[in-house]
Amino acid sequence: MPSISIRDLRKYYGDIKAVDGITLEVEEKEIFGILGPNGAGKTTTLEMVETLREPDSGEIEVMGLDVRRNARAVKEIIGVQLQTTVFFDELTVRETIDLFSAFYPRTMPVDELVGMAELNEKADSRVNELSGGQHKRLSIALALVNDPGIVFLDEPTTGLDPQARRRIWEMVEHLRSQDKTVVLTTHYIEEAEYLCDRVAIMDHGHIIALGTPDELINEHVSESIITFRLSQPVGEEIVRGLHGVTDVQGEDGEYRVTTPVPQETLIGIVAMAHERGVEADDINMKRATLEDVFLKITGRRIRE
Amino acid sequence: MRKFLKIFAYDFKITIRQREAMFWLLIFPVLIMIILGFVFGSAGDVKLKVGIVDLDGSPVSRAIVEAFEGIDAIVTEVGSEDEERAAIRDGDRNGIIIISEGFGEQVTSGLQGELTIIINRSEITTAQITSSTLRGIIDEIGQRMSGAPEIIEVNEEEAQDVKDFEYIDFMVPGIIAITLMFGGLMGYNLEIASYREKGILRRIKVSPLSLPTFLAGGIFNVLVFTLVQTVLLLLVGTLVFNLSINANYLYLAVLVLIGALSFLALGFLIASLTKNMRSASLAANAVSMPMMFLSGVFFSVDWVPAPLKIIAQCLPLYYLGDGLREVMTNSAGLLDIWLDLVVLVGMGLIAFIASVRFFRWE
């Protein structure tokens, strides 16, 4: 049984089709990402699954439970981190977790959650003294107070610096090790590629692509880019003649080639350099990213 | 129950830790009371308040009533004998004049007419002034009517069972009423508005906890603090100003809780109707400030012009102040203040229903 199954979900706000007919399934124990630009409908989708918003039409089942008919039962088995929640300024981290525990019938030990969020040193600090990253980690810990099977994280790293983001990723990885199903939204490509088993790319209320990051890249962007430098320049036509190369840009011995078969082209480059007695270094293979997938499908970038 | 208690315990902690709010909640009303008590406590009533019972209804008696009404230094009330006698017992009159039936006829036929005056002797400072002022005015009226002051004979009667009533006795119930109002309009309701703004309400919505349970913890916390606040005011009033309380404390507690809940409901309505905490706070100010000054909680509405009195009686705070005053100083029971209770409970229910209707999670 899939953890979540959504069929033909719609939510319109007047003329704005925030979510316009979405169908997808989230498997048990997978980390599922919804990637898309701001306003794509990611949060609206998530909030309908979380019982926070009424869909206009469509069906949502969480662990086989219809979200609209069994809202309370669903609320007990999901954990939710909302995009913008500020907590009680006057309470400490430990107290905040303890208070939220009172909202659920089944709960986790407070200390365990404090540890999971790496907030041991801050456990007795007021919530308003936390940094942005610590605050986000607290809000994820609060999504876990009821030891849920399914965890929803709405843009868990937005606005954080790379280091703070890294620590959130570690927390999500930890959830994976605990066999939880995680659904997260993001507009960071690296985040979706690094964390997610599968990704749904959303734009204008539609899912425009769905699959593992590799599948999506292979399916939509067939070519990779290799850059390298030669100790002595060779003619562009020689590089162009290498196996698989479809495009070459070269200047002062630095080359940028496009190829659908990067491995074979790479071997070709090394062999060519060897034959000519020049040295090839700074060889970089830039893999296509989900950004390229989005660009390919929509003609736009995710973040503009 | 476990949830409720935990939520209450944390609301209590939050309240205690809000230093600034604690000041406004607990200390500020006491300061106001002390300031007002010292400034006005000894000044006494500036104007004499006189009740006239016109049993005669003749042109002559009406002329006397009008003459009194024309005197600036005296606030004149006209009422039935029962009303006025009750008023002087409650300490609401410095004196009353009873014009007996046939008085006008006697005077116009040249006979000596008889008036009865009753002086409130419990207010020692003013009793003598009241007596001599009333006699002087009546003599003056007699002089003008017939050229001889002897035409009106004044019989003086001692007022019975008059309560010792001072400004502080009047003011403390008013301060309590105001405190309850501010507590309801600018306390927990604004907190909820901020929870809405911060997304805490949405976070609660995605949990199995019901909002009523969450609110119940907070409201219980408000009521606990309200009672503490009331006791504190009564203590300071008693210790510093010799406040005399003739109250059934159970009735007083019931009235305080009803008043607190009623204004809290109004506060929730304000929070439900406004967009964010800031506008809720402004709206609460706009509602509470005029009420504070117009509801007759610092001064008796009997001392102000009639239009202001009518305005005061349209404001819910008036009824809370009135009820508290009756219970605290006149030993009134809950039945005696039924009108006050009906107004408060009615407002509370209407505001509650409306705020549920207009409630928003975000």
Interface residues (C-beta under 8 A of the other chain):
Chain A: E50 T51 L52 R72 K75 E76 I78 V80 L82 T84 T85 V86 F87 F88 E90 L91 E95 D98 L99 F100 A102 F103 Y104 P105 L142 N146
Chain B: R2 K3 K6 I7 Y10 K13 I14 R17 Q18 K198 G199 I200 R202 R203 I204 K205 V206 S207 P208 L209
